[in-house]
Amino acid sequence: MKLNTQIPDALYQQIETLASKEQIPVEQLITMALSAQISAWLTKDYLEEKAEKGSWNKFQKVLNKVSEQEPEDYDKL
């Protein structure tokens, strides 16, 4: 699909500079940036929907079941 849009000159110059630095076409950089932003918006919406369905009290009950014992060395971050 082809999309024509207006981009401010200053922003386009930044896009060209970054695309050149990354050695990729401007179109590819714009597609990647747009894809990343849309993914972030969709993730935010998804998490907000899940949060609305969640219960803080139920979450606390689950956390209260967690042992106070330190994990084994192999299981630490």
Helices and strands as residue ranges (DSSP letters): H 9-22, H 26-53, H 56-64, G 73-75
